[in-house]
């Protein structure tokens, strides 16, 4: 007796006769060349054909997902495209028992690539917008008894009358600022060029460094110059929060002002904290 040979439709997976040109359930066109015969069925009164097409797509989606994650860190848009392709391939692959784990892994990795890419695209867009706003915004000059500073109007500025202490930040609040400057005017008795470095290291730099050492990596820790005045620069970076801080005490004897040490703090997103921009907008009295 000749066994009746049937196949599984690759679209709806219903059984149909092998010599049928179309599936009797969903109408999908059937091509024998797209099927691989398996005669190892334990129930085998008939032979079952499994489609070769898309059997290995699940494993390809894993590759696209992994590459997409790496690409997102360099070119987020490229990582986004690879993540979409990987997810499409994973969802389009057939759910064979021996391949289901590859399909799940492909979906997870592709989704991670998508999430990472979208997050970095949004972050880069927000940061670039901040930089553009800073460059285009009008400026305002802050006058103090010790110095003048030209700030962008996007900064919120706090300064008491006849005081050389200044706080300027960009963001919702001081604690949530994405870019912040602070100037503390101090009086250190007998501070001069010969003992300045030792004084600020003992009284300012070393205590601050001790507080920040657990979470921040030191980028710069050395003598510096601020508008031809003696200074000391400490710059640190926290890789977990992506925040950098610069602390720079400056020795300057302002006429008629008792303050002689000016400590400038700058905190911002990324490794961009420095006093380059501030020095260009700064003028001593």
C-alpha positions in Angstrom: 0.0 0.0 0.0 1.4 3.4 -0.9 1.4 5.9 1.9 -0.4 9.2 1.5 2.2 12.0 1.5 1.2 15.3 3.1 3.1 18.5 3.9 2.7 21.3 6.4 1.7 24.7 4.9 4.6 27.1 5.7 2.1 29.9 6.4 -0.7 28.4 8.5 1.0 25.0 9.2 -2.2 23.0 8.3 -1.7 19.6 6.6 -2.3 19.4 2.9 -1.5 17.0 0.1 2.0 17.0 -1.4 0.8 17.5 -5.0 -1.4 20.5 -4.1 -0.4 23.8 -5.7 -2.2 25.9 -3.1 -3.0 25.4 0.6 -6.6 24.5 1.0 -6.9 26.5 4.3 -5.1 29.8 3.6 -4.5 29.8 -0.1 -0.7 30.0 0.1 1.1 28.9 -3.1 3.1 25.7 -2.4 6.4 24.8 -4.0 7.9 21.4 -3.4 11.4 22.9 -3.7 10.8 25.0 -0.6 10.4 22.0 1.6 12.8 19.5 3.2 11.4 16.0 3.6 11.7 14.3 7.0 11.0 10.6 7.3 12.0 10.3 11.0 8.5 10.9 12.3 7.6 8.4 15.0 4.0 8.2 13.7 4.9 8.0 10.1 2.0 6.8 8.0 3.1 9.7 5.9 6.1 11.9 5.2 6.2 15.5 6.5 8.1 18.3 4.8 9.5 21.2 6.8 10.4 24.5 5.1 14.1 25.3 4.7 13.3 28.9 4.3 13.7 31.0 7.5 14.9 28.0 9.6 18.2 29.7 10.3 16.9 33.3 10.4 16.7 33.1 14.2 20.5 32.7 14.5 21.0 35.6 12.1 18.9 37.8 14.3 21.3 37.2 17.2 24.2 38.4 15.0 22.3 41.5 14.0 21.4 42.2 17.7 25.0 41.9 18.9 26.4 44.1 16.1 23.5 46.5 16.7 24.4 46.9 20.4 28.1 47.6 19.5 27.1 50.0 16.6 24.8 52.0 18.9 27.7 53.0 21.0 29.5 54.5 18.0 26.7 55.5 15.5 23.3 55.2 17.2 21.4 55.5 14.0 23.2 52.6 12.4 22.6 50.5 15.6 18.9 51.4 15.4 18.7 50.1 11.8 20.5 46.9 12.7 18.2 46.4 15.7 15.1 46.8 13.6 16.5 44.3 11.0 17.4 41.8 13.8 13.9 42.1 15.4 12.2 41.6 12.0 14.3 38.5 11.2 13.6 37.0 14.7 9.9 37.6 14.5 9.8 36.1 10.9 11.6 32.9 11.8 9.6 29.7 12.3 9.1 28.4 15.9 10.8 25.0 15.7 11.4 23.4 19.1 15.1 23.1 18.4 15.4 26.8 17.3 13.1 28.6 19.7 15.9 29.5 22.0 17.7 31.3 19.2 14.6 33.2 18.3 14.1 34.4 21.9 17.8 35.4 22.1 17.5 37.2 18.8 14.4 39.2 20.0 16.1 40.1 23.3 19.4 41.2 21.7 17.7 43.2 19.0 15.4 44.9 21.5 18.4 45.9 23.6 20.1 47.3 20.5 16.9 49.4 19.8 16.6 50.6 23.3 20.3 51.6 23.5 20.2 53.3 20.1 17.1 55.3 20.8 18.4 56.4 24.3 21.7 57.6 22.8 19.9 59.4 19.9 17.7 61.2 22.4 20.6 62.1 24.7 22.8 63.3 21.8 19.9 65.4 20.5 19.3 67.0 23.9 23.0 67.7 24.5 23.5 69.2 21.0 20.3 71.3 21.5 21.8 72.6 24.8 25.1 73.6 23.1 23.2 75.3 20.3 21.0 77.2 22.7 24.1 78.3 24.7 25.8 79.6 21.5 22.7 81.4 20.2 21.4 82.9 23.4 21.9 86.6 24.2 24.3 87.5 27.0 24.2 89.4 30.2 27.1 90.9 32.1 27.2 90.3 35.8 29.1 93.0 37.8 30.7 92.3 41.1 33.2 94.3 43.2 36.0 91.8 42.2 35.2 90.9 38.6 32.7 91.0 35.7 31.4 87.9 33.9 29.4 87.7 30.7 26.9 84.9 31.0 24.4 83.5 28.5 20.8 84.5 29.4 19.9 80.8 29.6 21.8 80.7 32.9 20.0 81.4 36.2 22.3 83.7 38.2 22.5 84.3 41.9 24.6 87.1 43.4 24.2 89.3 46.4 24.9 93.0 46.2 28.5 93.9 47.0 29.4 90.2 47.1 31.9 88.4 44.9 30.2 85.0 45.4 28.3 83.9 42.3 26.2 80.9 41.3 25.1 80.4 37.7 23.4 77.3 36.4 21.4 75.9 33.5 18.6 73.5 34.4 15.5 73.1 36.4 17.2 73.8 39.7 20.6 74.1 41.3 20.6 70.4 42.2 19.4 69.3 38.8 21.6 71.6 36.7 23.3 70.2 33.6 25.8 73.0 33.6 26.9 74.9 36.7 29.4 77.6 37.7 30.1 78.7 41.3 32.6 81.3 42.5 33.5 81.5 46.2 35.5 84.5 47.3 37.7 83.8 50.3 40.2 85.6 52.5 43.3 83.6 53.5 45.6 85.6 55.6 49.2 86.0 54.4 48.4 84.2 51.1 51.0 85.0 48.5 52.8 83.5 45.5 55.3 81.7 47.5 52.8 79.8 49.7 49.7 79.8 47.5 50.0 76.2 46.2 50.6 74.7 49.6 47.8 76.7 51.2 45.1 75.7 48.6 46.2 72.0 48.5 46.0 71.7 52.3 42.8 73.8 52.8 40.9 73.2 49.5 42.2 70.6 47.0 43.0 67.7 49.4 39.7 67.9 51.3 37.7 68.0 48.1 39.7 65.3 46.6 39.1 63.1 49.6 35.4 63.6 49.3 35.3 62.8 45.6 37.9 60.0 45.5 35.3 57.2 45.9 33.2 58.0 42.9 35.4 60.2 40.7 38.5 59.6 38.6 41.2 62.3 38.6 41.8 63.9 35.2 43.9 66.9 36.1 45.6 67.7 39.4 48.3 70.4 38.9 49.3 74.1 38.9 47.6 76.3 36.4 47.1 79.8 35.2 43.9 81.8 35.0 44.2 85.1 33.1 47.9 85.2 34.1 47.1 84.7 37.7 48.5 81.8 39.7 46.0 79.0 40.1 45.6 75.3 40.8 43.4 73.0 38.8 41.7 69.8 40.0 39.4 68.1 37.4 37.6 64.8 38.1 35.1 62.6 36.2 32.4 60.2 37.4 31.9 57.5 34.7 28.7 56.2 36.3 26.9 59.5 36.3 28.8 61.0 33.3 29.5 64.1 35.3 32.8 66.0 35.5 33.8 68.7 38.0 36.6 71.3 37.8 37.8 73.1 41.0 40.3 75.9 40.5 41.4 78.2 43.3 43.0 81.5 41.9 45.3 84.0 43.7 44.2 87.6 43.0 44.5 90.7 45.1 41.6 92.9 44.0 41.9 96.6 44.8 39.9 97.6 47.8 38.7 94.0 48.4 39.9 91.9 51.3 39.2 88.6 49.4 42.3 87.2 47.8 41.5 83.6 46.9 38.7 83.0 44.3 37.6 79.3 44.0 35.8 78.6 40.8 33.7 75.4 40.4 32.4 74.1 37.1 30.2 71.0 36.8 28.8 69.7 33.6 27.7 66.6 31.6 30.5 64.5 30.1 34.2 65.2 30.4 33.8 68.8 29.4 34.3 70.6 32.7 37.0 73.4 32.4 37.3 77.1 32.7 38.2 77.9 29.1 34.8 79.4 28.3 34.6 81.3 31.6 38.1 82.8 31.2 37.1 84.4 27.9 34.0 85.9 29.6 35.8 87.0 32.7 37.4 90.4 33.5 39.0 91.4 36.8 38.1 94.7 38.3 
